[in-house]
């Protein structure tokens, strides 16, 4: 019975797609971020700039829970439910589609549409797509097929272009090496600290560490065993002041994010935009997440805590050796305290600059504007 229902749904969707594909394309832009989970990241930055400078261009955003994002309708932006019939209609009849992840595989775009892929990570760290060890050959090929529906791919660095776009995804189309729109604010003086501090109840005089590890295939929290009280003490000894530690867990394990109720801890997992948190942070603690690339643009201290490096190499592996990254690495809590105590700011800044040069950073600070101008010109 389940198979029959699944077949009937898929058959109905395919029929709808065929119908919508014969309808005329409209001069509007369809946006989605993290498969409908958020209003954030590079799609948000492009959307906001387009709304400010080209309010005549119609926008549609897709979400898993559209009721949470109805505030966008006050700006004239259409909000639809991801994977609904309405969503398919707007995707198939909009001239421009903007995404930051691997999109729904059933989508079949027309040659007349612009499909802009911003991606959701910079630098060149953990392997993706056709390079992943932890997925089978069929899944790798599936990812390659989806990415080759794109007409314009953004890149944060020459290494990302070579390793990810051209090799892992075997993409042969146009690459715009302008950096990620979500990082434009990190390269400017745009203030965000106030709204983050208000949202997380962080005192004005407190310093902030964001702990933002990536997920593991097991979806377990066992590897996120940071001892926060000694960490806080180590930060205070090294950098002075009072510290707040905000946890930003991956959405795959968001429901397990907070166990401790220590007064210096904050749950930032549901905060709507990661880049705001990075701008507010004085220090970042992560493991293999590419948020380290974004944060490095601020030239503030970033530390890595990862005690499963050998296992992760076997599960997924890296594009560049982890010991070549400029971020001090600890494999247990004692070592974490030691690398904080030994932190050398001048040496770190030099290492970060070399890292950007070695990976061939293309972060421009104008990525959102470049994308908006391309979209506006395409819709004329």
C-alpha positions as CSV (number, residue, x, y, z in Angstrom):
1,X,0.0,0.0,0.0
2,X,2.8,2.4,0.9
3,X,4.5,1.8,-2.4
4,X,1.3,2.5,-4.3
5,X,0.7,5.7,-2.4
6,X,4.3,6.8,-3.0
7,X,4.0,6.0,-6.7
8,X,0.7,7.9,-7.0
9,X,2.3,10.9,-5.4
10,X,5.4,10.8,-7.6
11,X,3.2,10.3,-10.7
12,X,1.0,13.3,-9.7
13,X,4.1,15.5,-9.1
14,X,5.6,14.6,-12.4
15,X,2.3,15.4,-14.2
16,X,2.2,18.7,-12.4
17,X,5.7,19.5,-13.5
18,X,4.9,18.7,-17.1
19,X,1.9,21.0,-16.9
20,X,3.8,23.9,-15.3
21,X,6.6,23.7,-17.8
22,X,4.4,24.7,-20.6
23,X,3.2,27.8,-18.8
24,X,5.0,31.1,-19.6
25,X,7.9,32.1,-17.4
26,X,7.4,35.1,-15.2
27,X,10.0,37.8,-14.3
28,X,10.3,36.7,-10.6
29,X,12.8,35.0,-8.3
30,X,12.2,31.9,-6.3
31,X,14.4,31.6,-3.1
32,X,15.1,28.7,-0.7
33,X,17.7,28.1,2.0
34,X,18.7,24.9,3.7
35,X,15.9,22.9,2.0
36,X,13.2,25.2,3.4
37,X,14.4,25.3,7.0
38,X,15.5,29.0,7.3
39,X,15.3,32.5,6.0
40,X,19.1,33.0,6.1
41,X,22.5,32.6,4.4
42,X,23.4,33.9,1.0
43,X,19.8,33.6,-0.5
44,X,18.6,36.0,2.2
45,X,21.3,38.6,1.5
46,X,20.6,38.5,-2.2
47,X,16.8,38.7,-1.6
48,X,17.2,41.7,0.8
49,X,19.4,43.6,-1.6
50,X,17.0,42.9,-4.5
51,X,14.1,44.1,-2.4
52,X,15.8,47.4,-1.5
53,X,17.1,48.2,-5.0
54,X,14.6,46.4,-7.3
55,X,11.3,46.3,-5.4
56,X,9.5,45.8,-8.7
57,X,10.9,42.3,-8.9
58,X,8.6,39.7,-7.5
59,X,10.1,37.3,-5.0
60,X,8.9,33.9,-3.7
61,X,10.3,32.1,-0.6
62,X,9.7,28.4,0.2
63,X,9.7,27.1,3.7
64,X,8.9,23.8,5.5
65,X,6.9,25.8,8.0
66,X,5.7,28.9,6.1
67,X,3.5,30.1,8.9
68,X,6.7,31.2,10.8
69,X,7.7,33.5,7.9
70,X,4.5,35.3,7.1
71,X,6.3,38.6,8.1
72,X,7.9,38.5,4.7
73,X,4.5,39.1,3.1
74,X,4.5,42.6,4.7
75,X,7.3,43.4,2.2
76,X,5.3,41.9,-0.7
77,X,7.2,38.6,-0.8
78,X,5.2,35.5,-1.5
79,X,5.6,32.7,1.0
80,X,4.8,29.1,0.0
81,X,5.2,25.6,1.5
82,X,8.2,23.7,0.3
83,X,7.4,20.7,-1.9
84,X,3.7,21.8,-2.2
85,X,1.9,22.1,-5.5
86,X,2.1,25.8,-5.1
87,X,5.8,25.6,-4.7
88,X,6.2,23.6,-7.8
89,X,4.1,26.1,-9.8
90,X,6.3,29.0,-8.7
91,X,9.6,27.2,-9.3
92,X,8.6,26.0,-12.7
93,X,7.2,29.4,-13.8
94,X,9.9,31.8,-12.3
95,X,12.7,32.9,-14.5
96,X,15.2,32.7,-11.6
97,X,15.8,30.1,-8.9
98,X,18.2,30.6,-6.0
99,X,19.3,27.9,-3.6
100,X,22.2,27.2,-1.2
101,X,22.1,23.4,-1.0
102,X,21.4,20.3,-3.2
103,X,17.9,20.9,-4.4
104,X,14.9,18.6,-4.8
105,X,15.9,16.1,-7.4
106,X,12.6,16.0,-9.3
107,X,13.0,19.6,-10.4
108,X,13.5,19.9,-14.1
109,X,14.5,23.4,-15.1
110,X,14.0,24.9,-18.5
111,X,17.0,26.2,-20.6
112,X,15.5,29.7,-20.3
113,X,15.7,29.8,-16.5
114,X,18.7,31.0,-14.4
115,X,19.5,28.5,-11.6
116,X,21.8,30.2,-9.1
117,X,23.6,28.0,-6.6
118,X,25.3,30.0,-3.7
119,X,26.3,26.9,-1.7
120,X,26.5,27.0,2.1
121,X,30.1,26.7,2.9
122,X,33.4,28.3,2.0
123,X,37.0,27.4,1.9
124,X,38.0,23.8,1.2
125,X,37.6,21.6,4.2
126,X,35.4,18.4,4.5
127,X,34.6,16.6,1.3
128,X,31.3,16.9,-0.5
129,X,29.3,15.5,-3.4
130,X,31.2,13.0,-5.6
131,X,34.2,13.0,-3.2
132,X,32.4,11.8,-0.1
133,X,33.5,8.4,1.2
134,X,30.4,7.8,3.2
135,X,28.0,7.7,0.3
136,X,27.7,5.1,-2.4
137,X,28.5,5.6,-6.1
138,X,24.8,6.0,-7.0
139,X,24.4,8.8,-4.5
140,X,27.5,10.5,-5.7
141,X,26.3,10.4,-9.3
142,X,22.9,11.6,-8.2
143,X,24.5,14.7,-6.6
144,X,26.5,15.3,-9.8
145,X,23.4,15.1,-11.9
146,X,21.6,17.6,-9.7
147,X,24.4,20.1,-9.7
148,X,24.7,20.1,-13.4
149,X,21.2,21.7,-13.7
150,X,22.8,24.9,-12.4
151,X,23.5,27.8,-14.7
152,X,25.6,29.9,-12.3
153,X,27.6,28.6,-9.3
154,X,29.2,31.0,-6.7
155,X,32.6,30.3,-5.2
156,X,34.4,31.6,-2.1
157,X,37.9,30.5,-3.2
158,X,39.9,29.1,-6.1
159,X,40.3,25.9,-4.1
160,X,36.5,25.6,-3.7
161,X,36.2,26.1,-7.5
162,X,38.7,23.4,-8.3
163,X,38.0,20.8,-5.6
164,X,34.2,21.1,-5.1
165,X,32.6,22.7,-8.2
166,X,34.8,21.4,-11.0
167,X,35.9,18.0,-9.5
168,X,33.4,16.8,-6.9
169,X,30.3,18.0,-8.8
170,X,31.9,17.9,-12.3
171,X,30.2,21.1,-13.1
172,X,31.1,22.6,-16.4
173,X,29.0,25.8,-16.3
174,X,29.8,29.4,-15.3
175,X,31.4,30.0,-11.9
176,X,31.2,33.5,-10.3
177,X,34.2,33.8,-8.0
178,X,32.9,36.7,-5.9
179,X,32.7,35.1,-2.5
180,X,29.5,34.3,-0.6
181,X,26.9,37.0,-0.2
182,X,26.4,35.9,3.4
183,X,30.0,37.0,4.1
184,X,29.6,40.5,2.8
185,X,28.7,41.8,6.2
186,X,31.7,40.1,7.8
187,X,33.9,42.2,5.5
188,X,32.1,45.5,6.4
189,X,31.3,47.3,9.6
190,X,27.6,46.4,9.7
191,X,26.6,46.2,13.4
192,X,24.6,43.2,14.6
193,X,25.8,42.7,18.2
194,X,22.8,44.5,19.7
195,X,20.1,42.2,18.2
196,X,22.1,39.0,19.1
197,X,22.7,40.1,22.6
198,X,19.1,41.0,23.1
199,X,17.9,37.7,21.6
200,X,20.2,35.6,23.7
201,X,20.2,37.8,26.9
202,X,23.9,38.5,26.8
203,X,25.1,41.4,28.9
204,X,26.8,44.3,27.0
205,X,30.1,43.9,28.8
206,X,30.3,40.1,28.4
207,X,32.6,38.5,25.8
208,X,31.1,35.7,23.6
209,X,32.3,32.3,22.4
210,X,30.2,30.6,19.8
211,X,30.5,26.8,19.9
212,X,29.3,25.6,16.4
213,X,30.3,22.0,15.6
214,X,29.2,20.2,12.4
215,X,27.0,17.1,12.4
216,X,28.1,13.4,12.3
217,X,26.3,10.7,10.4
218,X,25.3,9.1,13.7
219,X,23.5,12.3,14.8
220,X,24.9,11.6,18.2
221,X,26.1,14.2,20.7
222,X,28.8,11.9,22.1
223,X,31.6,13.8,20.3
224,X,30.5,17.2,21.5
225,X,31.7,16.7,25.0
226,X,33.3,20.1,25.6
227,X,33.6,20.8,29.3
228,X,32.3,24.3,29.3
229,X,33.2,25.5,32.9
230,X,36.9,24.9,32.4
231,X,36.6,26.4,28.9
232,X,35.1,29.6,30.3
233,X,37.9,29.8,32.9
234,X,40.5,29.3,30.3
235,X,39.0,32.1,28.1
236,X,38.9,34.5,31.1
237,X,42.6,33.7,32.1
238,X,43.8,34.3,28.5
239,X,41.6,37.2,27.3
240,X,40.1,38.7,30.5
241,X,36.5,39.7,31.2
242,X,33.4,37.7,31.8
243,X,32.4,35.2,29.1
244,X,29.2,33.8,27.7
245,X,29.3,30.5,25.7
246,X,26.5,30.2,23.1
247,X,25.9,26.7,21.6
248,X,24.9,26.6,17.9
249,X,24.3,22.9,17.2
250,X,23.6,21.6,13.7
251,X,19.9,21.4,12.9
252,X,20.1,17.6,12.5
253,X,20.7,17.4,16.3
254,X,18.9,20.6,17.3
255,X,16.5,18.8,19.6
256,X,19.4,17.5,21.7
257,X,21.3,20.8,21.8
258,X,21.2,21.8,25.5
259,X,21.5,19.6,28.5
260,X,23.3,21.9,30.9
261,X,21.5,24.9,32.5
262,X,24.7,26.7,33.6
263,X,24.1,30.4,33.8
264,X,26.9,31.3,31.4
265,X,25.5,29.1,28.6
266,X,23.1,30.2,25.9
267,X,21.2,28.1,23.3
268,X,21.8,29.7,20.0
269,X,20.7,26.7,17.9
270,X,17.4,28.3,16.9
271,X,18.8,31.8,16.3
272,X,17.7,32.6,12.7
273,X,21.0,33.5,11.2
274,X,24.5,32.1,11.8
275,X,26.3,35.1,10.3
276,X,24.8,37.4,13.0
277,X,26.3,35.1,15.6
278,X,29.7,35.1,14.0
279,X,29.8,38.9,13.9
280,X,28.9,39.0,17.5
281,X,31.4,36.4,18.6
282,X,34.8,37.2,20.1
283,X,35.9,33.6,19.7
284,X,34.7,30.6,17.6
285,X,35.0,27.0,18.6
286,X,34.1,24.4,16.0
287,X,35.5,21.2,14.5
288,X,35.1,20.6,10.7
289,X,32.4,23.2,10.0
290,X,33.1,25.6,7.2
291,X,31.9,28.4,9.5
292,X,35.7,28.6,10.4
293,X,36.2,30.1,6.9
294,X,33.6,32.7,7.4
295,X,34.9,33.6,10.9
296,X,38.5,33.8,9.6
297,X,37.5,36.8,7.6
298,X,37.1,38.7,10.9
299,X,40.6,37.7,11.9
300,X,39.3,36.8,15.4
301,X,40.5,33.6,17.3
302,X,39.1,30.3,16.2
303,X,39.9,27.0,17.9
304,X,39.0,23.5,16.8
305,X,37.9,20.7,19.1
306,X,37.7,17.3,17.5
307,X,38.5,13.9,19.0
308,X,37.4,11.8,16.0
309,X,39.8,13.0,13.3
310,X,40.9,9.4,12.3
311,X,37.3,8.2,12.1
312,X,36.2,11.3,10.2
313,X,38.9,10.8,7.7
314,X,37.6,7.3,7.1
315,X,34.0,8.5,7.0
316,X,34.3,11.7,4.9
317,X,37.9,13.0,4.8
318,X,39.2,16.5,3.9
319,X,40.3,18.4,0.8
320,X,43.2,20.1,2.7
321,X,45.1,18.5,5.6
322,X,43.6,19.5,8.9
323,X,47.0,20.3,10.3
324,X,47.5,22.8,7.5
325,X,44.6,24.9,8.7
326,X,45.5,28.0,10.8
327,X,43.2,27.2,13.6
328,X,44.7,25.7,16.8
329,X,43.4,22.1,17.2
330,X,42.6,20.2,20.4
331,X,41.5,16.5,20.7
332,X,40.4,16.6,24.4
333,X,39.4,19.2,27.0
334,X,42.8,19.4,28.6
335,X,44.4,20.1,25.3
336,X,41.7,22.7,24.5
337,X,42.7,24.7,27.7
338,X,46.4,24.4,26.7
339,X,46.0,25.8,23.1
340,X,43.9,28.7,24.5
341,X,46.7,29.5,27.0
342,X,49.3,29.3,24.3
343,X,47.4,31.3,21.7
344,X,49.7,33.8,19.9
345,X,47.6,36.5,18.2
346,X,50.3,37.7,15.8
347,X,51.3,34.3,14.6
348,X,47.6,33.4,14.2
349,X,46.9,36.5,12.1
350,X,49.8,35.6,9.8
351,X,48.6,32.0,9.5
352,X,45.1,33.1,8.6
353,X,46.4,35.5,5.9
354,X,48.5,32.7,4.4
355,X,45.5,30.4,4.5
356,X,43.4,32.8,2.5
357,X,46.2,33.2,0.0
358,X,46.8,29.4,-0.3
359,X,43.2,28.7,-0.9
360,X,42.8,31.6,-3.2
361,X,40.1,33.5,-1.4
362,X,37.7,35.3,-3.7
363,X,35.6,37.0,-1.0
364,X,34.9,40.4,-2.3
365,X,32.4,42.0,0.1
366,X,30.2,42.7,-2.9
367,X,28.9,39.2,-3.7
368,X,25.2,40.0,-2.9
369,X,25.4,43.1,-5.2
370,X,27.0,41.2,-8.0
371,X,24.3,38.5,-7.8
372,X,21.5,41.0,-7.6
373,X,22.8,42.8,-10.6
374,X,23.1,39.6,-12.6
375,X,19.5,38.7,-11.7
376,X,18.1,42.1,-12.5
377,X,19.9,42.1,-15.9
378,X,18.6,38.6,-16.6
379,X,15.0,39.6,-15.9
380,X,15.0,42.7,-18.2
